[in-house]
Amino acid sequence: MSENLLANHTTARVGGPASTWITVSTEDQLTAAIAEADAAGTPLLVLAGGSNMLVSDAGFPGTVVHLATEGIDVIESTDEYVYVRIAAGHEWDAVVAWSVVEGLTGIEALSGIPGSTGATPVQNVGAYGADISKTLVSIRAWDREANRIVTLTGPDLEFGYRDSVIKRTIASSTTNFHQASPRWIVLSVDLQLVKTGKSAPIRYTQLARALNLELEQSAPLERIRQTVLDLRGTKGMVLEAQDHDTWSTGSFFTNPIVPIEVAETLPDDAPRFPHHEAGETTDTVKLSAAWLIEHAGYNKGFGLNGESNTVNGRASLSTKHTLALTNRGTASTQDLVQIATVVRDGVAEKWGIHLVPEPVLVGVQLGA
C-alpha cells in the first residue's frame, strides 16, 4: 500500500498522492510538523480518519500530517458527571463504545459515525437528535496564527448546524490551496458526560419509533447504541470493506436551512423542521436534502446505469440512502464530483434550492 496515496486513507477511497507524508503519534510531533510546514509556506493538510474529505485525483501538493494520537483520560469525576479528555486522533466510535460501557450519558446517539474525535467539533457532528456541542466543554488546539496551544470553549467555537468557527477559518499562514487545513488544529477534546446509566431523552422520531418509545423517553445506553448502529447500517453509514455503499464521505449534502416562505413553496409532504440557533427558534426551517434529491428525480443508485451526464457506473448515489455519494470500487474523485454536480444542479432546477456539500473539498469543487 502506498502510504502517501490519499485514496488509502479516506473512507471514499479516492484521492491522489501527497508530496510529503508525515505520521505523528504525539502532540509534540504534531505541533512541530505543523509549525515547520507553516514556517516554510508549504501547503498543509491534517488528516485523521479521512471520513469527511474529498481530495483531488491529482493529490495534495504539500505536506499531509496523518494524526495517530490516542487516549481517553478521565480528568475529573463528581457524583453526577465525568469530565473526559480524548486525543484528537482517537477513533470516535471507540469513544462512544467506551462511554456506553462506563454507563456515561451524552454521546450514545452518535454511535457508528466514522472518523476521529478531533473532527467532531469541526463539523459539530450530530445524528438522531444529538450533536457534539451538547457535551463538549472545550478543546485544546494548535493556533497556527499565534503559533501556540490554546483552549477554546463551546461558545468560542460558535457552533452551528454542521458548522463551527474552525470549519469557517483557514489560517492566514497557509497558501490559497482550496480548502486545506483551518487556523486551529484540534489536539484534544474535553467532554462532560452524565452518570445516569441511561440515555438522554430521545428527541428524534425515527429513533423513538425504532425503540418503540415516545419522544422524550429514555432507554438503556446499550440499547440506544445498538439501535443507532442498526439504523445507520440500513443507510450504508457504518463502514464495511465489502459494502460499496459505505465507500463514501457520509452524507454529502447538508440539510438546507431556508426562510419559512421558501419552505412554503414546497409540497405539503416535504419534511421540514424548526431551526434553532443558541436554543432559540428562528424564522427559518430545516429541509430534508434527501427528500429534495429524491423528488427531483434522483433515486437510490442513481449513476449505476450510466444515466445521461453521469459516469458509467463507477460512482453513484448509495443504493441505501440518497444523501451518500459512493465509490462502486473503481471511482475517481472526479467521478464523485460529477455525480454531485448533476444532483445539486437538478435540485436547484426543480426546487430553486441550492444544496451545499458537507465534506471538506481539497483541490476540487463542484462544476459551475
N, C-alpha and C positions, 0 to 999 in steps of 0.2 A: 504494500500500500504506500503510495506516495504521500509522505507526511504533509507536504505543503499544498496539496490539492484541496481546495475548499469543498469540493463535492464529497470528500471523505469525512467531513466534519460538520455538515449541515443536514438537517432532517429531510430537506427536499432532495438531497443527494445531487446537487448541481453546483457549478462554480469552478472557475479555473484556478491556477496556482498563485501562491503569494510569492513575491520577490524574496522575502525573508520570513522565516517561521521560527518563533521562539515559544517554547512551552515553559510556563512558570508554575511552581507549586507553593511558593510563599509570597507573602505581601511584599517583602523587601525586593524579591526578584521582579515582581510585577511593577512596582513603582519605579525601579531602576530602568526597566525596559521601556516604560512609557516616557520617562524623563529623557532617556538617551535618544529615542526616536524624535521627540518634540524638539530637543535641542538641535538636532541635525536637520530639522524641517522635513522629516520623512513621513509620508502618509501612514497613518496608524489605524489598525482595526483590531479591537479587542474582542476575542471570540471565546465563548464557553460552550454551551450546549448546542448552539447553532440552530435553534428551533424557530427563530422568528427573523430569519435573514435570507435574502436572496442576493447572491453575489454573481457578478458578471461572468460570462464564459471566458473572458479574457483574464480573469483572476483579479488580484489586487496588487497594484504597482507600489508596494511599500512593505511595511512590517506588520505581520499578523502576530499578536501576542495571544497565545492559547492559554486560557486561565484554567488551572487544575488545582486550585486551593480547595481544601476540605476541612470540615469541622463543625460540630454542633456543641456549643458550650452554654450551660446554664449560668447566667451572670448574677441572678438574684431570684430567690423564691420566697414568697409570702404565703399566708394562709389561703389567699384567693388566687394569686397569679404566679406565673413563672415568666421571667424575662430571659430570653434566649438569644444568643448571638450566633449567626450562621455565616460561614465563609462564603464569599460570593460564588466560588466555583462549585460548591456542593450541589449535587443533583436535587432539584426542587422536590420531586415526588418522594425521594427518600426522606426529606424533612417532614413532609406530610405524614408519611407512614410512621415515622418516629413519634410525632405528636399524638397520633391515634393510640399507639401502644402505651404511651405515657399518660393517657387519659386527659389530654390537654385540648381545650376547645378553641376554635377560631379559624383554622385553615383546612378543616376536613373536606369542605366542598370544593377545594382547589386540588383535589386528587387527580392524578393522571396527566397533569399539564407537563409537557416535556420542557427541558431546558434547565438552566441553572438558577440558583437563588438570587444571584446578583441581577438577573434580568427582570425579576418580578416587580421591583419598584419603578424601573424604567418605563415599563408598559402599564403600570398599575394593573397587573394581571388579575383577571377575575373570571368567575364562572358560577353558574347556578345561584345567583343572588349574593355572592360574596366577592370581595376583592381584597388585595393585599393592604390597601390603605386602612382597612378596618382594624388590623392588628399591628401594623408597623409603628414602632416608636421612633426609630431613627436609623440612619445608615452612616457608616464610615466610608469616605470616598477620597480618592486622589483628585485634587483640584488641579487640572493641568495649567490653568492660568496663574494660580498662586504658587504652584509647584510644592504643595504640601498636603497632608492629610487633614480633612475637615469632617465635622459631624453635621448632618442635615436631618432635621426633624420632619415629621409628616407635613406640617404647614409649610416648611421650607421647600418641600418637593412640589407643592402646588398641583396636587393630584387632580386629574380629570378622568373622563371616560377613556380608558386605554391610553392614558397620557400622563406626563409629568414634566417638570421643568428640565429634567435630564434629557428626555427624548427631544425636547424642543431646542436644546442648546448644543451647538457644535463649537468646540474650543477654538478660540481665535488663533491659537498657535498651530492649528492644522492647515494643510493645504485645502483647496476647494474641491478635492475629490469627492464625488457625490455621496452624501450620507455616510461618512466614515464613522469615527467614534466621537462621543459627546465630550463636553468640558469635564464632567465628573465621571470617574470610573469607580464603580461600586467595589469596595473591599469586603465589607460585611454588612449584614442586615440584622437589626435588633427587633424582635417581635415580643409582644405581650400576649401570652396565652392564658386561658382561664382554667382553673382546676375544677371543672364540673363533671367530667366523665361522660357528658352527653353533648350533642351537637348544639350549635347556636340555633335559634328559631329559624325554621325553614321559610324562606321568602321567595322561592322560585316555584312556579306552578308545576312545571314538568317534573321537578324533583319530588315535590309533595305527592303528586299522582303516582309516581313510581314506587314511593314508600307507602302508598295507601294512607296518607295522613293529610290533615288540614294544614293550610298555611299558618305559620307561627308556632306550630308544634315542633317538638324536638324528638330525636331518636338517638340510639347508641352510636358512638363515633364510628365503630367498625361497620355498622350497617350503612351509615351515610357514605363512608369511603367506598365500600363495595358497590353500592348503587350508582354512585357517580362514575366509577370505573366502568360499570356495565353500560351506562348511558353514553359515555364518551366512546366506548368500544363500538356501539351501534353506528356511530357517526364517523368511524375511522380516525378518531382523535387520540388513540392510545397507540404508541409506536410498536409496530410489529414488522420485523425484517421481511417477512414473506408476503405482507399485505401492501400492495402498491397504493391503496387508498390512504395509507399512513405516511407515504413519501411526500410530505408537504410541509408548508410553513405553519400549519394550523389554519385557522380562519384567515383568509386572505384579505377580506374587506371588513372594515368596522361597520357596525350598525349606524346608519346616518342619523344625525340629530338635526331636526328641521323645525322651522316655525310651525305652530299649530295650523295656520292657514294652508301651508303646503300639504300637511298630512290630510287635511280635509278634502283635498283634490283626489285622493286615492279611493279605491272601492272600500265599502264598509267593512269587508272582511280582511283588509290589510292590517296585520298586527301593529299596534302602536302602544308605547309605554310612557308613563310620565318620566320626565327627565329632571334630575335633581342635581344641583351644584351646592356644595357645602351644606348639604342637608335640607336645602330649601327648594321647593318646586319652582320651575321656571316656566316661561311661555313657549317652551319648545317641547317636542316629543321625540322619543327614540323609535325608529322604524326597524323592521327586520330586513337586513340585507339579503338574507336567504329568500324571503318571500318576494322581494323585488326582482331578484335574479330569476327565480323560477317562473314568475308571472310576466317576465319579459321574454320568455321562450327558451331559457337555458336550463335544461333539466339535468338531473344527476347523470354523470357520464358524458356530458357534452364534450365533444372533441375526439372521442374514441373512434367514431365512424368517419372521420375525415370531413366533417361538415365544412361548408364553404368558409373561406377566410381563416381557417384554423389549421394547425399542424395535423399531420396524418397519424393520429393515434398515439403519438409519443407522450403527449400531455393531455390532461382533461380535467374537468370538474370531477370531484370524487363521485364514485357510484353510490356513496352513502350519505353525502352531505354537500349541498351546492356551494357552501362557503369555502371549501378547500380546493385549491388547485394542486393537482397531483402529477407526479412523475411516474409514468407507467413502466419505467425500467430503463429507458434509453433517452429520456428527455434532456434537452439543454435548458439553460436559464432562459434563452430567448424563446423557446417553445412555451414555457410557462408565462412569460411576459405577453406573448401573442394571444394566448387564451384569455388572460386577464384583461387585455385591452379590448378584445371583442366583447366580453361580458360587460365591462364598465361602460363602453360606448352604447351597447344595446340597452342597458338600463337607463342611461341618460336620454336616449331617444324615446323610449317607451314612457318613462315616468318623469323626466325632467329633473332627476335627482342624481347627483354626482357621487359615486362610490369612491372611498379613499382607502388605499392599501394599508393594511395593518403592519406587515413586516417591514424591517429596515431594508431598503433597496440600495445595494452597494455597487456603483458603477453601471446601473441600469435604470431605466424609467419606462413607464407605460407609454405607448405610442401617442402622438399628438392627436 
